[in-house]
């Protein structure tokens, strides 16, 4: 929106290699831990780590190995580059003293002396080189504390590059989100149906649930990646009335969350949607946030989300 020729891609879409054929001023790229395992000279001017939670433990020998892969995004940076870290995440924050680049932090828990924080009044506070700006998250289309964190992190590079703060904030407010990431696909008979198919680990499910009020019907499960679903117990008890499980991981999730809410194992996503339509009262939310990869039942998380949206769209209105 600032008039720059900007490539957007990486793990979330167009492969980075395709950028070599264009004339880009900036490249905005998401990288997975898998991709970071094999970098050699990759050196971003701005590199950010938003959070670290259990994921891909079917690939990595524990959280230490997973974090080491994530940390490689900073590996080739020097003191002329910037590492953007989430100060509210203790694992991410612990990296600050070991990096060779300049560290700038953001936090959704408090204001920061320098960097991007959240004030006691709920407003975003940006402090940099003696100046201060404030922004009201209520103006954003995105909802949830995790999305406030995402916006904070995304705003830091353009603000540090000297772009106009009003323009940067306007762009953030205009952004309605990406498909399959807490995407409202339908409001039916007083129930919100949300597609969070990109929520493929336990941490993602936790952040999504934390942004919703009870009663929630949660559809979860898929290819088991070894995540600790028992850690969701406090959130599930407080917000989830019905848990509908699908896929390879369904039985393990049911065991780990036994007693937290009503739990059913469904044979398919279609059956889960049909049960959710019956079980969820007006004023409630149906959330597809699997906490697992899709490959036991679907070709990708995108296909899983698209099928969910189609199934929800096919549900008749009450009385129709």
C-alpha positions as CSV (number, residue, x, y, z in Angstrom):
1,X,0.0,0.0,0.0
2,X,3.0,2.3,0.3
3,X,3.7,2.1,-3.4
4,X,6.7,-0.3,-3.2
5,X,7.2,-3.2,-5.5
6,X,6.8,-6.0,-2.9
7,X,7.1,-9.8,-3.3
8,X,5.0,-11.7,-0.8
9,X,5.4,-15.5,-0.5
10,X,7.5,-18.3,0.9
11,X,5.9,-21.0,3.0
12,X,2.5,-19.3,2.8
13,X,2.2,-19.2,-1.0
14,X,4.5,-18.4,-3.9
15,X,8.0,-20.0,-3.4
16,X,10.8,-17.5,-2.8
17,X,12.8,-18.8,-5.7
18,X,10.2,-17.2,-8.1
19,X,11.2,-13.7,-6.8
20,X,14.5,-13.9,-8.8
21,X,12.5,-13.1,-12.0
22,X,11.0,-9.9,-10.7
23,X,12.3,-6.4,-9.9
24,X,11.3,-6.1,-6.2
25,X,12.1,-3.4,-3.7
26,X,11.1,-5.5,-0.7
27,X,10.4,-9.2,-0.2
28,X,8.1,-10.3,2.7
29,X,8.6,-14.0,3.2
30,X,7.3,-16.6,5.7
31,X,9.8,-19.5,6.3
32,X,9.1,-22.8,8.0
33,X,11.5,-24.6,10.2
34,X,11.9,-27.2,7.5
35,X,13.1,-24.5,5.0
36,X,15.4,-22.9,7.6
37,X,17.2,-26.2,8.1
38,X,19.0,-25.9,4.8
39,X,19.8,-22.2,4.5
40,X,23.4,-21.2,3.9
41,X,23.7,-17.5,3.0
42,X,20.1,-16.3,3.6
43,X,20.3,-13.0,5.4
44,X,17.1,-10.9,6.0
45,X,17.4,-7.3,6.9
46,X,14.5,-7.8,9.3
47,X,13.8,-11.2,10.8
48,X,11.1,-11.9,13.2
49,X,10.1,-14.8,15.5
50,X,6.5,-14.5,16.7
51,X,6.2,-17.4,19.1
52,X,7.5,-21.0,19.7
53,X,5.2,-23.8,20.8
54,X,5.3,-27.6,20.4
55,X,5.1,-28.5,16.7
56,X,6.6,-31.1,14.3
57,X,7.7,-33.3,17.1
58,X,7.2,-36.2,14.7
59,X,10.3,-34.7,12.9
60,X,12.4,-33.1,15.6
61,X,13.9,-34.8,18.7
62,X,12.3,-32.4,21.2
63,X,11.7,-28.7,21.5
64,X,15.4,-27.9,21.6
65,X,15.9,-29.2,18.1
66,X,12.8,-27.4,16.8
67,X,13.9,-24.1,18.4
68,X,17.3,-24.5,16.9
69,X,15.8,-24.8,13.4
70,X,13.6,-21.7,14.0
71,X,16.6,-19.7,15.3
72,X,18.5,-20.1,12.1
73,X,16.5,-17.2,10.6
74,X,18.9,-15.0,12.5
75,X,22.0,-16.9,11.8
76,X,23.5,-14.8,9.0
77,X,22.4,-11.4,10.4
78,X,24.9,-8.8,11.5
79,X,24.7,-5.6,13.6
80,X,23.2,-3.8,10.6
81,X,20.2,-6.1,10.6
82,X,17.2,-6.3,13.0
83,X,15.8,-9.3,14.9
84,X,12.2,-8.7,16.0
85,X,11.3,-10.8,19.0
86,X,8.1,-11.4,21.0
87,X,9.0,-10.3,24.5
88,X,5.8,-11.9,25.8
89,X,7.0,-15.4,24.8
90,X,9.7,-16.5,27.3
91,X,11.3,-18.9,24.8
92,X,11.6,-16.3,22.1
93,X,12.7,-13.6,24.6
94,X,15.5,-15.9,25.8
95,X,17.3,-15.6,22.4
96,X,17.8,-11.8,22.7
97,X,21.3,-12.0,24.3
98,X,22.7,-14.5,21.8
99,X,22.0,-12.8,18.5
100,X,24.5,-10.8,16.4
101,X,21.8,-8.4,15.1
102,X,20.0,-5.5,16.7
103,X,17.1,-6.7,18.8
104,X,13.7,-4.9,18.7
105,X,10.9,-6.3,20.8
106,X,7.1,-6.3,20.8
107,X,4.8,-7.4,23.6
108,X,1.0,-7.8,24.1
109,X,1.5,-7.9,27.9
110,X,3.0,-4.4,28.6
111,X,4.4,-1.2,27.3
112,X,8.1,-1.3,26.4
113,X,10.7,1.5,26.9
114,X,11.6,1.0,23.3
115,X,9.7,-1.1,20.7
116,X,6.0,-2.0,20.4
117,X,3.9,-2.7,23.4
118,X,0.4,-2.7,24.7
119,X,-0.7,-0.1,27.2
120,X,-2.9,-0.4,30.2
121,X,-5.7,1.3,28.2
122,X,-5.5,-1.5,25.5
123,X,-3.8,0.7,22.9
124,X,-0.7,-0.2,21.0
125,X,2.3,2.0,22.0
126,X,5.3,2.4,19.6
127,X,8.4,4.0,21.2
128,X,11.4,4.6,19.0
129,X,14.3,7.1,19.3
130,X,12.5,9.3,21.7
131,X,9.2,9.5,19.8
132,X,5.9,7.8,20.8
133,X,2.8,6.8,18.8
134,X,-0.4,5.1,19.9
135,X,-2.8,3.0,17.9
136,X,-6.2,1.6,18.8
137,X,-6.6,-2.1,18.1
138,X,-10.4,-1.7,18.0
139,X,-9.9,-0.2,14.5
140,X,-8.4,-3.4,13.2
141,X,-10.5,-6.0,11.3
142,X,-8.5,-8.8,12.9
143,X,-9.5,-10.0,16.3
144,X,-7.7,-11.8,19.1
145,X,-4.5,-11.0,21.1
146,X,-2.4,-13.2,18.8
147,X,-3.5,-11.0,15.8
148,X,-2.5,-7.9,17.8
149,X,0.9,-9.4,18.2
150,X,1.0,-10.1,14.4
151,X,0.1,-6.5,13.6
152,X,2.7,-5.2,16.0
153,X,5.5,-7.3,14.5
154,X,4.4,-6.5,10.9
155,X,4.4,-2.7,11.6
156,X,8.0,-2.5,13.0
157,X,10.0,-2.8,9.8
158,X,8.1,-0.1,7.8
159,X,8.1,2.2,10.9
160,X,11.8,1.7,11.3
161,X,12.3,2.4,7.6
162,X,10.6,5.8,8.1
163,X,7.2,5.2,6.5
164,X,4.4,7.4,7.6
165,X,2.8,6.0,10.8
166,X,-0.8,6.9,9.6
167,X,-0.2,5.1,6.3
168,X,1.2,2.0,8.1
169,X,-1.7,1.9,10.5
170,X,-4.3,2.4,7.7
171,X,-2.8,-0.6,5.9
172,X,-3.0,-2.7,9.0
173,X,-6.6,-1.7,9.5
174,X,-7.5,-2.5,5.9
175,X,-6.2,-6.1,6.1
176,X,-9.0,-8.6,6.6
177,X,-6.8,-11.6,7.2
178,X,-5.8,-14.6,5.1
179,X,-8.0,-17.6,4.4
180,X,-7.9,-20.5,6.8
181,X,-6.6,-18.3,9.7
182,X,-9.5,-17.5,12.1
183,X,-11.6,-16.8,9.0
184,X,-15.3,-16.3,9.6
185,X,-17.0,-18.3,6.8
186,X,-20.6,-18.0,7.9
187,X,-23.0,-16.7,10.6
188,X,-25.9,-19.2,10.7
189,X,-28.8,-19.2,13.1
190,X,-26.8,-17.1,15.5
191,X,-23.7,-19.3,15.4
192,X,-20.3,-18.1,14.0
193,X,-18.4,-20.7,12.0
194,X,-14.7,-20.1,11.9
195,X,-12.1,-21.7,9.6
196,X,-8.7,-21.9,11.3
197,X,-7.4,-24.9,9.3
198,X,-3.9,-23.3,9.4
199,X,-4.0,-24.0,13.1
200,X,-1.8,-27.1,12.8
201,X,-0.2,-27.2,16.3
202,X,-1.4,-27.1,19.9
203,X,-0.1,-23.5,20.4
204,X,-2.1,-22.3,17.5
205,X,-5.3,-23.9,18.9
206,X,-4.6,-22.3,22.3
207,X,-4.2,-18.8,20.8
208,X,-7.4,-19.2,18.7
209,X,-9.4,-20.4,21.7
210,X,-8.1,-17.6,23.9
211,X,-9.7,-15.1,21.5
212,X,-13.2,-16.6,21.8
213,X,-15.9,-16.6,24.4
214,X,-17.8,-19.7,25.4
215,X,-19.7,-21.7,24.3
216,X,-17.3,-23.1,21.6
217,X,-17.7,-26.3,19.6
218,X,-14.1,-27.2,18.6
219,X,-13.4,-29.5,15.7
220,X,-9.9,-30.8,16.0
221,X,-7.6,-33.7,14.9
222,X,-5.8,-34.9,11.9
223,X,-2.3,-36.4,11.4
224,X,-0.7,-36.6,14.8
225,X,2.4,-34.4,15.2
226,X,3.1,-35.3,18.8
227,X,1.7,-32.1,20.4
228,X,0.7,-31.9,24.1
229,X,-3.0,-31.6,23.9
230,X,-3.3,-32.0,27.7
231,X,-1.9,-28.5,27.9
232,X,-5.1,-27.2,26.4
233,X,-7.2,-28.5,29.3
234,X,-7.7,-25.2,31.2
235,X,-8.8,-23.4,28.0
236,X,-11.0,-26.3,26.9
237,X,-12.7,-26.4,30.3
238,X,-13.3,-22.7,30.3
239,X,-14.5,-22.2,26.7
240,X,-15.3,-25.5,24.9
241,X,-18.7,-27.2,25.4
242,X,-18.3,-29.8,22.7
243,X,-15.1,-31.3,21.2
244,X,-15.5,-33.1,17.9
245,X,-12.5,-35.1,16.9
246,X,-11.4,-36.4,13.5
247,X,-8.5,-38.2,12.0
248,X,-5.5,-40.2,13.2
249,X,-4.9,-38.2,16.4
250,X,-8.6,-38.3,17.5
251,X,-8.3,-41.1,20.1
252,X,-5.1,-39.7,21.7
253,X,-6.6,-36.2,21.9
254,X,-9.8,-37.7,23.5
255,X,-7.6,-39.4,26.2
256,X,-5.6,-36.3,26.9
257,X,-8.7,-34.1,27.3
258,X,-11.0,-36.6,28.9
259,X,-13.3,-34.9,31.4
260,X,-12.8,-31.4,30.1
261,X,-16.0,-31.3,28.1
262,X,-18.3,-33.4,26.0
263,X,-16.1,-35.3,23.5
264,X,-17.2,-37.2,20.3
265,X,-15.0,-38.9,17.7
266,X,-16.4,-38.4,14.2
267,X,-15.7,-40.5,11.1
268,X,-15.2,-37.5,8.8
269,X,-15.1,-33.7,8.7
270,X,-18.6,-33.8,7.2
271,X,-19.9,-35.7,10.2
272,X,-18.2,-33.3,12.5
273,X,-19.9,-30.3,10.8
274,X,-23.3,-32.0,10.9
275,X,-22.9,-32.7,14.7
276,X,-21.6,-29.2,15.3
277,X,-24.8,-27.8,13.6
278,X,-26.9,-29.8,16.0
279,X,-24.9,-29.2,19.2
280,X,-24.0,-25.5,19.1
281,X,-26.5,-23.0,20.5
282,X,-27.2,-19.5,19.2
283,X,-24.5,-17.2,20.4
284,X,-21.9,-19.9,20.2
285,X,-19.0,-20.5,17.9
286,X,-17.9,-23.5,15.8
287,X,-14.1,-23.4,15.4
288,X,-12.2,-25.7,13.1
289,X,-8.7,-25.5,14.6
290,X,-7.2,-29.0,14.1
291,X,-3.9,-28.8,16.0
292,X,-2.7,-31.4,13.6
293,X,-1.5,-31.5,10.0
294,X,-4.0,-32.5,7.3
295,X,-2.3,-35.3,5.4
296,X,-4.2,-38.2,6.9
297,X,-7.4,-37.1,5.3
298,X,-6.6,-34.1,3.0
299,X,-4.0,-33.0,0.5
300,X,-3.3,-29.8,2.5
301,X,-4.6,-27.5,5.2
302,X,-6.0,-25.3,2.4
303,X,-8.1,-28.2,1.0
304,X,-9.3,-29.1,4.6
305,X,-10.4,-25.5,5.1
306,X,-12.0,-25.2,1.7
307,X,-14.0,-28.4,2.3
308,X,-15.0,-27.1,5.8
309,X,-16.2,-23.8,4.3
310,X,-18.2,-25.7,1.6
311,X,-19.8,-28.0,4.1
312,X,-20.8,-25.1,6.3
313,X,-22.1,-23.2,3.3
314,X,-24.3,-26.1,2.4
315,X,-26.0,-26.2,5.8
316,X,-29.7,-25.1,5.5
317,X,-30.9,-22.1,7.5
318,X,-33.2,-23.1,10.3
319,X,-36.7,-23.7,9.0
320,X,-35.5,-23.8,5.4
